[in-house]
Amino acid sequence: MTEPQEIEEADLLHHGDAEVGDGLEDFAVNVRSNTPPEWLATRLRASIADLAAYPDPGAARCAVARRHSRAVDEVLLTAGAAEAFVLLARVLEPRRAVVVHPQFTEPEAALRAAGHEVERVVLDKDFTLDPEAVPADADLVMIGNPTNPTSVLHPEAAVAALARPGRTVVVDEAFMDCVPGEPESLAGVPGPGLVVIRSLTKTWGLAGLRAGYLLAEAKLTARLAAAQPLWALSTPALVAIEACCEPDALNEAEQWAIELGEERSRLATELTSRGVYVVPGARASFLCLRVPDGLGIRALLRQRGYAVRRGDTFPGLGPDWLRVAVRDRASNNALLEVLSDLGI
């Protein structure tokens, strides 16, 4: 049964980048392969010529507002989604903060670092959201959609049902552009207490640039902006945000999401046929798997040159869980061959 959980110590600061290196094939980090695309890299290289001037976020902020049909003052540009979580943790003063798990651990880590007590609602086996499982008096709720690491896409109506007077609902949509058409997104739905966080890292290969944004009521974005350092985003990051909101970029992302979905379904079907439990309904750029002795399998894969993400650092999962990024067909087939050699 889905219910609030007491906090247990977990390595909330462990992320997929810690799994890669030493020539390993990367199935641990959820960044799209072969990115940034050359047209974007060209724009970024050209932006270096303007580094003598202080960065001006105006054009990028307007581009995000147009992309989501929001007012400009409802947009806050951030150094990736991680900065958004930190700003929220520092500015908000929740009486009862709840994080819906399993999910990306940075929201909880940011809250705890800011001195807030955090309560967990841990979802059941297939990790579907029951809004009624969240305590009625929670005044801050954080949830991912699609959720990292489960790849579950919650219905818009279920996430929206979390909203109520006096409550702030923060929805991490860092992987929403993996979903063709983004039908369950709340990014274009202004509402009191609703905060949506987006990232350019995954689709466009910009983890090293730190580019993202937050959408919320104007009065909240103003409070968050006041807590943000001056010139928080570099000129190249601002150029990237503006470029990735253009129609051609959105069309490219949509086509990638369609192709990703086809390969993800194929990989999930192949793994399921081998007796691996794959969290159903995956919609992001990764699969969440449960295999006996997942940590042992992870270690054996590393010996064979493959890095996958351990699942036991996510609250609500354990040592039998792994997260595996979906790559191109040839790369996925190579991983499947290695798993076959390991008896999977």
N, C-alpha and C positions, 0 to 999 in steps of 0.2 A: 504494500500500500504506500502511495506517495504521501510523505509527511515531513514536517520540519525535523531537521537533524541537529544534534549538538555538534559543535566544532571539534574536529580532531586534527591533530597536526598533519600537514601534508606539504609536499614540496611545491607550493603554489608558484614558485619562480622558475620552475623547470619548463622549458619550451623546446619546440622541435629543433631549433637551430643547435641545441646542445648535443643532438644525436648525430649530426653530420660531420664530415671531415675525413681526412686520411684516405681520400680517393674513393669513398663509399658512394654507391649509387643512392641518390637521395629520394627516398619515399617517406621521409619524416616531416619535411617542411611543405606547407600547402601553397607555395607560390607557383604560379603557372610556369611551365617550362619554356625555355627559349624567349624569355622576356627580359627587358622591355623590347617591344618591336622596334625595328630600325627607324620608322617614322617618328616614334616618340624619343628614341635615343638622339636623333638628329636635333629635335627641338630642345632637348636638355643640353646638348653640347653648345648650341647657339646661345642659350641663356647665360652661359659663362661670361659672355661679353658685357653683361649688365651688372656684374657683381660689385662694381664700385658704388652703385646706388643702393640705398636702403630698399628692401623688398616692399612692394605695394600689393596688398592682397585684394584690391578692389575688383579687378577683372575676374580672378578666380572665384571670389565670393559670389559675384553675379552669375557666373557660369553654373555654379552648384545650385543657386536659387532657380535658374531657368530649368535645369535638368530635373528638378523635383517639384516644380511649380510652387515654390515657396517664396515668401518675402525675403529680401536680402537680410533684414535684421533678425531672421530666424536661422541664419547660417553662421556657424563658427568654424573656421578652418583650424585644424590641429595637426601637430606633428605625429601623424598616425593615430589609430584608435587608442593606443596606450595613453597618450597625453590626455585624451578626452576622459578616460576613466580616472586619471589622477586629478584633473580639474574638478570633476564631479565630487570626488571623495573629499577634496579640500574645501569646496564651497558649500555643499549640502550639509545639513545637520540632522540626519535622521534619528528618530527615536527607536525605530525598529527596522533595521535593514535586512533584507532577505535576498539571497542570491540563489537562483534556480540552477541546480546542478544535475548531471555533469555539464560543464561548460568551460569556456576559456577562463583560466584562473586569474587573469590580471584584474578584473573588476573586484573580486574579493580581496586580492592582495593589496590593491590601492586603498580600499576602504579600511582594511586592518592597519595599513601603514599610517593612515590619517587618524588613527585612534578610535575608530568606530567598532562597536561590537557587530558581528555578522552572524546571521542565522541562515542555515541552508535548508532548502527544500530539494530533496533528492528524488528524481523521477524514477518510475518503475522500469522494468526490463526494456521495453521498446521505447522508453524515454519520450512519451507523448505528454503534452501539457494538459493538466487539469487546473484551470484557474482557481477552483475552490480549494486547492491544496495550499495556496498561499494564505498565511494568516490575515484575517480581515483587517487587523490594525497595523499591518506593515505599511510604513509610509515611504519606503523606498524598495523597489523590486527591480532586480537586474536579470535579464535573460538574453540568450543568444538565439538568432533565427536567420538562416539555418544554424544549428548549434554545433559548435566545435567542442568535443570531438565526435559527437554521435552522428552528424550529418543529417539530423532530423529537421524538417521544415514544419514549423507549427502553423496552423491556419491563422490568417489575419484576425479572424473573429475571436479565436482563443486568446491571442496576445492582447488584443484590444480590450477583452473582458477583464484584464488585470487593472485597467484604469478605474479610478474612483476619486472623489473629492479628497484633497489633502494628501494624495499619494503621487510620487514620481515613479514612472515606469521607464526604465532604460533598456532599450532593445539594441543589442549588438548585431548589426546587419553586415558585418565585414565580408560574409560569403554570399550575400543576397544576389550579387551579379553572377553567381553560378547557376541561377535559376532563370531559364528563358522567360522573358516577360515580367519577371519579378511580381507575380500575382499576389503574394502574401506580404509584400513590403508595406510598412507604415511610413516610409520616408516622405510620401506626398500627402500625409494625413495630419494636418496640424491639430493639436488638441492640448488641453490643459494638462500639464504634468507628464506629457509624453516626450521622451528624448530618444532619437534614433542616431546611432553612430555608424558611420561608413568608413571604409578604408580602400585605398588604391593599391595596397601592397600586393594582394594575392593575384588579381587578374593581370596587373601590368608589370609585375616584377620590380617593385620599388621599395622593397624592405629597407634598403640602405638609404633611401631618400627621406623617409618619414613623411607621408602625405595622407591626410584623411580629413574628415569633417564631422560635425555634429549638427543635428537639426532639432530645434526646440522652440518654445515660446521666446519671443524677443526679450522679455525681462530676464529670463534665465540665461540666454546667450550673453546678455550684457554683463551679468554677474560673473559668468565664467571668463569672459574676455578680460574683465578687470583683474582676475587672478592669474592671467596668462602673461608670460614675459613679453616685453615688446619685441616685435619682429620675430615671432616664434617660428615662423616658417621661412625657409630660404627662398630666394628667387627661383631656383630650379624646381623646388617643390610646388611653388605657386604655378609655374608654367605647366607642370605635369597635371595638376588638378584641373586647370582650364582646358588643357588639351584632351584629357580623358572624359570630359563632359560634352565634347563636340559630337554631332550626329554620326560622323564616320566612325569615331571611336566606340560609341555605344552600339553601332551595328556590328563592329568587329567583336565586341564583348558578347553580344547576343549569339553570333554564329559560333563562337568558342563554347558558350554555355550549351548549345545544342549538341555539338560534337562531344563535349565532355559527358553529357548525359548518356549518350549512346555507349561510350566506352566504359563509363561507370557501371551501367547496367550489365554489360557483358562481363566485366571483371567480378561483379557481385554474384552473378549467376554461376560463374566458374568456381568461385570459392565456396558457394553454397552447395554445389554438387559434390564437393569434396568433404562435406560434413562440417564446414566452418560456419559458425553462427555469425551472420552479417546483420547488423542493425537494419531493419527493413525501412524502405522508403528513402534511402539516402538521396540528398539533393545538392550537397556541396562538392568540393573537389577532393574528397577523401571518403574512405569507408572506415567504419568502426567494427572491429572484429573481436570475437571471443574464442580463444583457443586454449586448450589445456597447457599450462606452463607457458603463458605468453612471454614472460621475461626470458625464459630459457630459449624459446624460439627466436626472440629478438637477438639474443647473444649469438646463436648459431647463424642467423642471417648476417650479422656483422662479420663473422668469420668468413662468410662467403662473399662479402663486399657490398652488402645491402643494409641501409639504415631505415628503420621504421620507428615510429613514435611509440614509446611505452605509454600504457594507459593508466598505470597505477598512481600517477601524480594528479589525476583528475578526481576530485571528490565524487563518490558514487560509483567509481569503477574500482578495479583491483588488478592483481598481477596477471590475470588471464586475458587482459584486454590490450589490444594494439590498435593504433590508428595508422592507416596506410593511404598515402596520397595516390590519386589516380593520374597516371602518366599517359604517354602515347601507347598505342597498341604493342609496338615492338618491345618497349621497356616493360610494360605490364606482363607480356608473355615471358620475358626473361625472368622476372620475379616468380611467376608461376612455376617455371621449370625448377628453380631453386627450391621452392616450397615442396614440389613433388619429390625432389631428392631427400628432403627432410621428412618425408612421409605424410605430407599434407596435400 
